[in-house]
Amino acid sequence: MTINRKLFLITILPTITILLFSANHIIDKYNTYNTHEHLLSSSTLIDNTANVLHEIQIERGLISSYINNINTNDSLYFSKLLTNQQKKTDTVIKKIDIFLKDLDKNNLKIINKKFTNKITFLLNSIKGLRKNITNNSMTPYSIFLYFSYINSQLLELAEGIKFYSNDEKTQNNIMILKKLLIFQEISGQERGLVALQNGKKISPVTLAKLNSIWTIQDSAYENIKIILHGSDTYNKLDILDKNKDNLYIQKVKQLIRNSSETEFNINSKTWFKTTTNRINDYHLLGRYIFSKIVVNIKQKNEELYNSFIYQIIITITAIFSLLLGAFLLSKDIDKSLKRLDRGMDKFFDFLNFKSDAPKEIMIDSKDEISSMANKINKQMRYLLLNLENDKNFINETTQIVTQMKDGDFSEKPYSEPTNPSLIKLKLVFNELIKLISDKISQQTKSLETLNKTLEDKVHFQTAELEKKIIEITQARDTAIDAQNAKDEFLANISHEIRTPLNAILGFVTILSKRIKDDKSLDYLHIIDTSGKSLLTIINDILDFSKIQSGKFTITPHDIDPMKEFSDCTLLFTSKAYEKHLTYAVYIDPNLPKTITVDDTRVKQIISNLLSNAIKFTPQDGVVKVNISIDDNSLIVLVQDSGIGIPKERQKEIFNPFSQADNSTTRKYGGTGLGLSISCKLSKLMSASLTLTSKENIGSTFRLIVPIIAIDNSPKELLDMNKIKKYRFAILNTSQEDEIFVRLIKKYLSDFGISNVIELNEFTKEGYDILFFVPDDSYNNDIIEAEIAAIAMFKSNMINLANHTNITSLYAPFAPTSVIQAIDDITVENIQKITKTVESDKNKDNNDKVKFSGFVLVAEDNKTNQLLISLILDDYDIKYNIVEDGKQAVELFKQKKFDLVLMDENMPELNGLGAMKQIKEYEMKNKLNKTPIVALTANTLTSDVTKFFKEGMDGFVAKPINNDLFEEELHKHLKRL
């Protein structure tokens, strides 16, 4: 048997052993990975069950509220909500049905099949159950119990899902998730049962049922807190626990417990919204925990999968290495044998004078073959030593020549030849070597001298470089100190300017309400406008400073784009009206329901662009806005017919403090920072802001912002079933009104309304609802024809006399306002317009807002003290004012307040310090929490974040915005 065959037999045995061991290990890892895949399916089923449970809970609560308010003014409100909620419920039912079918298809037995069939049957029965609401074939309480039974089965489904993980954190999170489902269901039962009993006497049976619900609810919540204690999720639960909605719910509970003998009444809308907000918050907490479970399982799966792949690679590598080693070893042995064979042949040829002296046999392997080759080489050397002396000289000289080729001239031949010619050759050879050696010595000395010179230069340059580094470091530190000083200076200046500005703008607002003289009101308007312009300049400078120093952050979050951008564009309506501009807004009705973007910064850019467009557009000009989404990008176009920007100035327009020319600032005002800030904000959001402009013709700014569409389905703005029977017409009789006509035509097309005709002259035939721009030549014709019509106005400064068949639509036309106008003028709603409603509406508009409560104000500035006292007097609010935080704490300990308004910069003790002492006093004495709202000129983002982080319950900036201030009062005080 050959050596190679023997080697093969020796190698194959460990190879088979490794293969068997690794295969067993691979199978074990695969089984573990497959188990975790089952865990992922189990957790997903729990999440789907949670979503179905949540939507059915909301539908149950809406049914209870709708049934109890069927004969009240709130009936239509709950009816619309219920219709939309039924669609959402059907969507999640369909989703879980598909998921359960996929489980069966993939043979994943994580839940009992008979039980899932029962669940599917119950969920599908909901559609039939809904008919009982309209035909009154079941009592309201029976419907409530049926929905509760379905939810109990869903809870049983969640509880019965097989989920066994060796990871303690994942197992705990699943336990928490199931507990949260129980808590949400009990809270949902509370919401529905209270809604059914609203306005009635509470029977002992119902009260016992509610007490049982509250006991289970409290127990479930305490279990959740105990399990979550010490985890990062506990902080989120703590925030929910401190939510002000809980106080309202506790008050309702107490009211119910005290009303066993009398009827109890609460606002149905408020009860539904408040309880639903709380349940939604805990549902979102559950979704957050589920996301952590999925992330953990996927991370484990990825680790197992990588381990599985690594094990396969290691096994293959080990087997391959063994086989390759055996192959290389056999090759090496075969090669050594062949070399030995050839060496021996050459050696015997040399002995027989058939060739010159052979080279030594070179074999690398240190084994018997190598030993044999060494013995042969030794015999060769012995024979060669006995050759004539001249051969020694020739060999020595040959070696020296070889060294000289490699650059080594240090050796000379020492053997003495006997041949005279070789003797002369030795002399010449020695002279040549000496000559070359001398040259090398000279070159070496020159190199050493040069090297020394270079070392000196490097040392000098290193010293210079170190000096420069020290100078640069000092300059950097100086720049950082200067930047910090600048930031502190700007913050202080902002506070110092805002404090008196708060008083100025506040007193202007108060005087505007009390002064009736038109000339004096004009003066007040000038003061108010100038003050707000100064405030805008301060904000621009602070924003510019934060961007320049790199302290400006982008914070994307989920928003409703239709609502946010409609509100943003409508803010500039009054400014456009003042200049008699044609202000046209198009917002694509097919915008996704939810997107992720930093809407604050986007709206800041849009506001800057709109402010400039209105500012630089002459009276009776045109400003147009177009907002749409395409290919995961928000696209905003702001176009005006203003002064335009010369081509040579367009590159500079985005630079700070820059406008089209030097006279622009004097003529139109402003800092020239708006476009610079907008440009920098767009870069921070990876967006683009571009300009197209022609002088004296106008400008167009295009903003493209990357977004993430969370829910691509558009908002349901219009009930097509309600209006599909109507035919629409647009009266287009004026070239000036072409913009509005095209805009309405585009909106109607986007709404899916195709039966639209365009009229060049008035006729009452061929349509049901008419859009028109009022004109004296045909207004009376439309009024006398008594057709349903929508009058489109350039501004709210003009109007038609009240007519039940005509409704008004004021520019700009947001999709929601167009929808509202269509809905108002349909035949069904025309009949509902009565004088009683109008008089009630006028009465509501004329009533002043009043609040009940006792407020503590901490404010050190005398002027601001007077301003705040006047504002609180207007709301009929009782109050005490102190001059610093220390006095605020002392007075708080003496009296019972409903709200504290706290300034920050005060002597003795600042606002945050006073707030902490008040909260410590409440905690120590087990008092109910009193809301504390910051009322301060410290308005930097970092300041606001700090206020809320430290525990403030609200924030109002100085100068005080009356609307925002009133919103805070609504949150914490009772309205009269």
DORO-70582 format. One record per residue (C-alpha): residue in one letter; x, y, z. Coordinates in pm, whole numbers, plus 50000, padded with zeros to 5 digits. Example, Ala and Ser with C-alpha at 12.3 -4.5 7.8 and 13.67 -1.06 7.14 Angstrom:
BEGIN
A512304955050780
S513674989450714
//
This chain:
BEGIN
M500005000050000
T501415034349905
I502255061350159
N499415083550023
R496835056150074
K498025050850430
L497755087950497
F494225088350356
L493105060450592
I494655078550890
T492835111150799
I489355097950719
L488575085351074
P488865119551259
T487045135850967
I484015113051012
T484085118951390
I484105157051349
L481325154751092
L479045134351323
F479685156751626
S479115188851427
A475955175451262
N474465168251603
H475415203351723
I473955219551410
I470645200951450
D470445212351813
K470995248951716
Y468445246351437
N465835232851678
T466545261751919
Y466245286951634
N462945271151524
T461635274051882
H462365311451884
E460545315051552
H457505300351729
L458015326252007
L457875354151747
S454595340251606
S453185337051960
S454065372952053
T452635385751724
L449365367151791
I449215383352137
D449735417651975
N447035411251711
T444685399851987
A445495431752182
N444655453251878
V441315435351819
L440495437852190
H441295475152189
E439155483651885
I436185462952012
Q436515480852348
I436255514852175
E433245503151965
R431535490252281
G432105523852455
L430775543052151
I427685520652131
S426915527352499
S427445564952454
Y425395565752131
I422455546152276
N422375567952589
N422485600152382
I420245589552093
N417735617252167
T420275644552253
N422415669252057
D425385645652095
S423695618151891
L425225628751558
Y428685632151715
F428685596551854
S427015582851538
K429865595451317
L432505582451557
L430765548551573
T430615545351191
N434355552351160
Q435185529151452
Q433255500151299
K435515502450993
K438605501451215
T437215471451406
D436515452751080
T440085459850963
V441775444751271
I439365414851270
K440315407750910
K443995410851000
I443835385751287
D441755361951073
I444475362050805
F447145356751072
L445305326651220
K444925311350873
D448655315950814
L449345297551141
D447275268151016
K448935269450676
N452425268350831
N451315241951085
L452295263951382
K450315249351673
I450645277151930
I446945277452027
N444065252852033
K442405250951690
K438875246251827
F439265277252042
T440475298651750
N437465287051545
K435245298651829
I437005332451837
T436635336151459
F432915328451484
L432405354051761
L434315381451576
N432345375251256
S429095377351453
I429785413851540
K428445426051204
G425095409251273
L425075422451628
R425345458251501
K421915455251333
N420355450051676
I421435485451768
T419245501351500
N416205478051524
N416215477051909
S415945438951912
M418355437052208
T418525457952523
P421535481752552
Y422855462252850
S422595429152656
I424645443952373
F427195456052630
L427365420952784
Y427765404152443
F430715426252351
S432205420052696
Y431845382452643
I433715384752311
N436485404052485
S436635378252766
Q437205351452501
L439925372652343
L441605376052685
E441375338152723
L442945334752377
A445845357152481
E446255338752812
G446245304552639
I448925312552381
K451915289652430
F454945311152506
Y457965296552684
S461205315952670
N464365309452870
D464935347152871
E463525360853197
K463125396453067
T461075384952764
Q458905362252980
N458245391353222
N457315414552934
I454785388852805
M453315386753156
I453065424953173
L451445426052828
K448745401452936
K448145420953259
L447785453053057
L445135436452839
I443115427953151
F443515463553284
Q442415478652950
E439365455752928
I438255464153282
S438755501453206
G436715496852886
Q433885480353083
E434005509753324
R433745534453033
G430785516552868
L428825509353185
V429125545253313
A428075558152968
L424945536052978
Q423995548453329
N424675585553266
G421655606853356
K420025578753554
K419855566453910
I422465540353997
S420835508154115
P422515487954394
V423225460054143
T424905483953898
L426865500854179
A428055466654299
K429095458253944
L431025491053914
N432685485954254
S433755451254142
I435185465853821
W437105492454015
T438475466554260
I439715444153976
Q441075474753796
D443075486354100
S444385451154163
A445495446753801
Y447175480553803
E449065473054126
N450255439653979
I451535457953672
K453405483153890
I454985455554099
I456185436153792
L457465467553620
H459215481753927
G462885488653861
S462565486353480
D462875514553227
T459195509553139
Y458215518553496
N458985555353424
K456475555053137
L453855539853369
D454645566253630
I454055593853373
L450665578553284
D449825575953652
K450345613653692
N448115622253397
K445515648553483
D442785627153321
N443015603253618
L441845631253850
Y438715636453640
I437955598953638
Q438385597254016
K435925626054053
V433355607353839
K433835576054052
Q433155596054368
L430105612154205
I428695577754118
R429285564454469
N427435594654612
S424465592954369
S422725560754467
E419555579954556
T419685606754286
E420555608853917
F424135615853824
N425025636553517
I428335640853342
N429285653952999
S429135623352768
K431775636552527
T434205645352804
W433765611552976
F434295592252651
K437315613052541
T439005612252883
T438565574852946
T439485566652586
N442655587652613
R443645568352924
I442935534252762
N444795545152447
D447805555152659
Y447955520552817
H447415504252479
L450405523952344
L452405512752649
G451495476952556
R452635482952198
Y455925496452335
I456415465252548
F455515443352249
S458145461152038
K460745453452306
I459665416752305
V459965414751926
V463345432151926
N464645408352195
I463325377152014
K464665388851679
Q468025396451840
K468095361251990
N467025346551657
E469755365451478
E472325353251730
L471085317051694
Y471035319951316
N474575334151311
S475705306751551
F474035280751326
I475835294551018
Y479145297451206
Q478865261151318
I478335249750959
I481285271050840
I483545258051118
T482585221951041
I483205225950670
T486465244550740
A487695217350978
I486895189250735
F488375208550447
S491525216050652
L491975179250739
L491555168150381
L493745196450250
G496425188250510
A496445151650408
F496595161550043
L499475186550097
L501365161650313
S501155134350051
K502195159549784
D505165170349998
I506305134350053
D505935126449682
K507905158049593
S510705149449839
L511045114249698
K511285127549344
R513975153049447
L515935125649621
D515705103849311
R516895131649077
G519725141649317
M521045106349330
D520985103448948
K523035135948912
F525445125149182
F526205092049006
D526525110348672
F529155132948834
L531025102448971
N531045087748619
F532275120848470
K529035125048276
S528275160048416
D529635188048630
A529425187549010
P525755185849108
K523985209249353
E523025196649695
I519735178649720
M517325202849892
I514545185950089
D512575206850343
S510895178650535
K512665168450855
D512175131150828
E513945099450706
I513935112250347
S515645144550456
S518245124450657
M519015103050354
A519465134150137
N521865149350397
K524045118550391
I524305120550011
N525115157950031
K527885150650285
Q529495125850046
M529275151349763
R531035177949973
Y533765153450071
L534525145249706
L534505181449600
L537125190549871
N539575167049706
L539445185349373
E542385206949260
N543075239749446
D542075261849155
K538565249649166
N538355262649525
F539455296949406
I536985296849116
N534115286949344
E535115313449601
T535345340249335
T532005330049188
Q530355334249527
I531965368649578
V530705379849235
T527215368449333
Q527455389349655
M528665419249456
K525545416849238
D523535419449557
G525515450349666
D527935433449912
F531585443749848
S533025433750184
E534565399850086
K537825391549901
P539055357749766
Y541535341750013
S542395309549825
E545705309649635
P545365297049277
T548225278749106
N547425289848751
P549365322348662
S546385337448479
L544195332048783
I546865348549002
K546655380548789
L542885378148796
K543005377649176
L545125409549185
V542805428248948
F539775415449139
N541205427849471
E541935462449325
L538375464549187
I536915455249525
K539105481249705
L538075508549460
I534395500949502
S534735498649881
D536375533149895
K533555548049688
I530995532349916
S532785546150223
Q532695581450076
Q529005578549994
T528285565650345
K529965595850506
S528015619550276
L524755602150369
E525565604650739
T526195642250703
L522965646450507
N521065625650763
K522335647551048
T521185678850860
L517755663650801
E517425653851169
D518125689751271
K515485702651029
V512895677251148
H513555686651511
F513115723651431
Q509905717751232
T508525695251511
A509075722851764
E507325747851533
L504425723651481
E504005718551857
K503935756351900
K501245759651630
I499185731851793
I499305750352127
E498215782651954
I495365764951769
T494215747852091
Q494185780952274
A492265797151985
R489745768551990
D489235771852367
T488825809352328
A486235803752049
I484305779052266
D484335803452558
A483195831152325
Q480385809352187
N479215800352537
A479385836652639
K477415846252328
D474735819952399
E474445831452761
F474335867852649
L471585860952394
A469555841152649
N469855869252906
I469075896052649
S466065875852530
H464775873552887
E465395910352959
I463635921452638
R460725897052671
T459945907853029
P459005944352946
L457665933452606
N455255910252788
A453855939952976
I453615961452659
L451755935352451
G449615924352746
F448425959552825
V447805966052452
T445475935452446
I443635947152757
L443295983052629
S442035970252291
K439125953752471
R438285984852673
I438896014152432
K436256021252167
D437836051952000
D438936041751647
K441966064651639
S443236051751972
L442666016051852
D444786023851545
Y447606035651771
L447286004151982
H447355982951667
I450615999851563
I452145992951907
D450965956551897
T452315951151544
S455665966951630
G455955946751951
K455235914151770
S457755923651499
L460365928751772
L459435894551916
T459885878851572
I463315895051539
I464325881451882
N463165846451786
D465015848351450
I468245858951618
L467985831251880
D467205804951615
F470085817051400
S472435816251699
K471395780751797
I471845768351440
Q475255784951410
S476435769251737
G475155734751639
K472635733551927
F469565731551707
T468045696651707
I465605679851469
T462945658651643
P460685638851406
H457385625051540
D454075611951408
I451615638751290
D448365642951094
P449685663150794
M446245674850682
K445495691051019
E448975704851093
F449595721050754
S446015733850719
D446365751351057
C449765765350957
T448555780950630
L445365794750787
L447465814851038
F448365839450759
T444785845250643
S444325878150828
K447635892350696
A446585883650340
Y443155899350397
E444765931750523
K446595936150190
H443585924649982
L445665896149840
T444285866249654
Y445425839049896
A444975804349742
V445955772449928
Y445895737349781
I446535708350020
D446315674249857
P443275656550014
N445045623249953
L447815630750203
P448585600350424
K446775599150757
T450025598250953
I453605607350864
T456835610751062
V458585644451033
D459655673651253
D456485693551185
T457595722351410
R460595729651187
V458655723550864
K455935747650976
Q458625772751078
I460005771850721
I456515774250567
S455705803450798
N458915821750696
L458155816250327
L454505827550362
S455455857650575
N457945868850308
A455505862050023
I452795883550184
K455295910450290
F456865914449943
T453645911149740
P451925944349663
Q448255950749740
D445765930349529
G448525905949435
V448495867849449
V450035843349698
K449615806049629
V450555775649840
N450655739649719
I451315710849964
S451545674549852
I453495642449914
D455265622649643
D457745593949670
N458175596850051
S458825634250027
L456745663650148
I456645690049869
V455695725949954
L455455753349688
V455015789749793
Q454445812849496
D453845850349492
S453405878549242
G455685901449442
I458785922149368
G460875891949269
I464625888249315
P467255898249055
K469205868748916
E472525882049040
R471175884149398
Q469485849949413
K472625831649530
E472985855449827
I469335855249937
F469855825450173
N472815842550347
P472145857350693
F471115894350712
S470675894450332
Q467715907150127
A467245914949759
D468855949449791
N469825974150063
S466625994050026
T464415963350091
T465085963050464
R464205999650494
K461025995750287
Y459695962350415
G461485957050747
G462815924350889
T466195910750990
G466985891750674
L467445860250884
G464245841750790
L465455825850467
S468895818450616
I467265800150909
S464915781850671
C467835770950453
K469825758050750
L466785740250896
S466155722950563
K469765710650557
L469425697350914
M466375677350796
S468205665250479
A465665685850286
S466145709949995
L464955745949961
T465225761349614
L464205794049453
T462885804249111
S462315841549067
K461985869548811
E462285905948904
N458915924448919
I457065891948830
G457325870849145
S459095842449323
T458505805449383
F460135786649671
R460145748749663
L460715728749985
I461215690849959
V461415672650294
P462005634950335
I459225618850540
I458175584250656
A454555575150580
I453175556150882
D449635552350745
N449365557550367
S445575556550358
P444125591750311
K441915607950569
E438185601950514
L437115638050459
L433915632250265
D431015607850289
M430615599349921
N427445579549989
K425865611550115
I426705634449822
K427105611249524
K423505618549425
Y424315655749379
R425535672549063
F427965701649096
A428545732548884
I431105760848895
L430125795348765
N433155811248595
T432295846248472
S435445865748561
Q439075861448458
E440115875148799
D438395845948973
E440025819248754
I442385809049040
F439495800349273
V437555782548996
R440545760548907
L441245753449276
I437675742049352
K437595721349032
K440815704149140
Y439475697249491
L436225682449358
S438215659849126
D440435648749417
F437305640849621
G436225617149343
I433355639549227
S433305636148849
N429885650748760
V431085687348762
I430075712148491
E431575746848431
L429185775648348
N430145807748167
E426805823748255
F424245817348525
T421515791348478
K419705770648739
E419365739648523
G421565708448509
Y423015707648861
D422125705749231
I424885726049404
L426605756849256
F430015771949338
F430215809249248
V432175840949318
P429635867749423
D428955894649164
D426185920849173
S425125911448818
Y423795877148916
N423695875549301
N419955882749306
D419295856549039
I420955829649253
I419115841049566
E415715841749390
A416345807749227
E416655792949579
I419235767549463
A421885753049695
A424975774649639
I428425780549787
A429725816349765
M433535818449735
F434985850049894
K438445864649859
S438325874750228
N435945876150523
M435675913950489
I432745909250247
N429615888050277
L426125882550142
A423015886950346
N421985855550535
H420165830450311
T419435794550404
N420245782450053
I423685799450034
T426735792050248
S430015811150250
L433505797650175
Y436395821150252
A439885819350100
P442185801750150
F440285769650073
A441655741350286
P440155706950202
T438305705750534
S436655739850478
V435515729450128
I434075697050271
Q432325716450547
A430785740450295
I429445711350084
D428105694050395
D426435726250519
I424585732950192
T423225697950121
V419455695450126
E419515675550452
N421295703650640
I419545733850487
Q416375724950675
K418295724251006
I419315760950990
T416965779451225
K416865812951396
T417195795851733
V420555780651639
E421795813951506
S420755832551819
D422405806052040
K425545808751833
N425615846751863
K424995843752235
D427915819552274
N430195842452074
N429325872352290
D429755854552623
K433025860652802
V435015830852923
K435035828253305
F436855804253535
S436435793553896
G439595790354105
F442175805454339
V445575812154179
L448985819454335
V451205841854114
A454965844754178
E456285874753977
D458955899854079
N458365925953805
K455845952353918
T454565959853566
N454005923153493
Q452245919153828
L449745945653721
L449325929653377
I448665894853517
S446205908453771
L444215925453491
I444195893553282
L443005872253576
D440355898553661
D438965894953306
Y438465857753374
D436895864553720
I439705844453883
K440715850954246
Y444465853954308
N447355863454538
I450595878254398
V454015875254568
E457385889354463
D459715859254486
G459845821454522
K460445821754897
Q457255841654961
A455375818454723
V456355787754928
E455375804155257
L451975815955125
F451295781854966
K451685765655309
Q449095789555453
K446345788155186
K444725763054946
F445355772054579
D443995755954261
L446885767254037
V450355782754073
L451815805853802
M455595806553861
D458185830253714
E461745816253694
N464195845253749
M463325859154094
P465325871154397
E465765849854710
L464525817754542
N463975810754170
G460905793854018
L462305758453994
G463555759954353
A460175771854478
M458375744654276
K460535717254434
Q459855729954786
I456085731354718
K456035695754582
E458105683154878
Y455625700155116
E452675683554937
M454325649354948
K455335652355313
N451805662455418
K450075638455173
L448245666954996
N446665665554651
K448955677654375
T448535714354278
P449435721653911
I452385745753870
V452765763853535
A455925782353434
L455155818353331
T458525831453217
A460585848852950
N463095819752949
T461895805352617
L464925786752479
T464195750552389
S466685739252653
D464865760152916
V461425746452825
T462765710652827
K464335716953167
F461065730653312
F459075699653213
K461885675953313
E462065691453659
G458295687153708
M456455718053579
D452875709753470
G452695735953195
F454515764653023
V453435799552907
A455995822152742
K456325859352789
P455045880052613
I451805862252703
N449745848352416
N446145851052540
D444955820152349
L447765798252484
F447275812252835
E443545804452816
E444355768652705
E446435763753021
L443565777353234
H441185752653064
K443515723953164
H443675732353533
L440615753253629
K436865748053606
R435095769553346
L431935787253458
//
